[in-house]
């Protein structure tokens, strides 16, 4: 299995590739199948890797606790701010 950098994988996969920052976030949150590998400070993925959406949690607390804010940030749900 040949590994390539995130930027190279994006060039091969997309017409208009996402930014390297987005690709790193995908690697950190395990959105590649098979998962990305971190070597030193760089991430590498197999050429045939696919992007996959993470599963949505069944329940997201609606309070403003740290745990619920972290869950909403990880899943992409909009943050609930005090006073909104």
C-alpha positions as CSV (number, residue, x, y, z in Angstrom):
1,X,0.0,0.0,0.0
2,X,1.6,3.2,-1.2
3,X,1.2,6.3,1.0
4,X,1.0,9.8,-0.2
5,X,0.7,13.2,1.5
6,X,-2.7,14.7,2.2
7,X,-2.1,17.4,-0.4
8,X,-1.2,14.9,-3.1
9,X,-4.2,12.7,-2.2
10,X,-6.5,15.7,-2.5
11,X,-5.0,16.6,-6.0
12,X,-5.7,13.0,-7.2
13,X,-9.2,12.8,-5.7
14,X,-10.8,16.3,-6.1
15,X,-11.1,18.7,-9.0
16,X,-11.0,21.6,-6.5
17,X,-9.2,20.1,-3.5
18,X,-9.9,21.3,0.1
19,X,-7.3,23.2,2.0
20,X,-4.5,21.5,3.8
21,X,-5.9,22.7,7.1
22,X,-9.2,20.9,6.3
23,X,-7.4,17.7,5.3
24,X,-5.4,17.7,8.5
25,X,-8.7,18.1,10.5
26,X,-10.1,15.1,8.6
27,X,-7.0,13.1,9.4
28,X,-7.2,14.0,13.1
29,X,-10.9,13.1,13.4
30,X,-10.4,9.8,11.6
31,X,-12.4,10.6,8.4
32,X,-10.3,8.5,6.0
33,X,-10.9,4.8,5.3
34,X,-8.3,3.4,5.8
35,X,-7.2,5.9,8.5
36,X,-4.4,8.4,7.9
37,X,-1.0,7.7,9.4
38,X,1.0,10.3,11.2
39,X,4.8,10.2,10.5
40,X,6.6,12.9,12.3
41,X,4.6,16.0,11.8
42,X,3.0,15.0,8.5
43,X,-0.1,12.8,7.7
44,X,-0.1,10.2,5.0
45,X,-3.0,8.3,3.4
46,X,-3.2,5.4,1.0
47,X,-3.9,6.4,-2.6
48,X,-7.2,4.5,-2.6
49,X,-8.4,6.0,0.7
50,X,-11.9,7.4,0.8
51,X,-13.4,10.3,2.7
52,X,-16.2,9.2,5.1
53,X,-18.6,11.3,7.2
54,X,-18.3,10.5,10.9
55,X,-21.4,8.9,12.4
56,X,-23.8,11.4,14.1
57,X,-24.3,11.0,17.8
58,X,-27.8,9.9,18.9
59,X,-28.0,12.5,21.5
60,X,-26.2,15.9,21.9
61,X,-26.8,17.7,25.2
62,X,-28.3,21.1,24.7
63,X,-26.7,22.8,27.7
64,X,-23.6,24.9,27.5
65,X,-21.2,22.5,29.3
66,X,-17.7,21.9,28.1
67,X,-18.6,18.3,27.1
68,X,-21.6,19.3,25.0
69,X,-19.6,22.1,23.3
70,X,-16.9,19.6,22.5
71,X,-19.4,17.1,21.0
72,X,-21.0,19.9,18.9
73,X,-17.6,21.0,17.6
74,X,-16.5,17.5,16.7
75,X,-19.7,16.7,14.9
76,X,-20.2,20.0,13.1
77,X,-23.4,21.0,14.9
78,X,-23.8,24.7,15.4
79,X,-22.7,25.9,18.9
80,X,-25.4,27.1,21.2
81,X,-24.3,30.4,22.7
82,X,-25.6,32.0,25.9
83,X,-27.8,34.9,25.0
84,X,-28.8,33.7,21.5
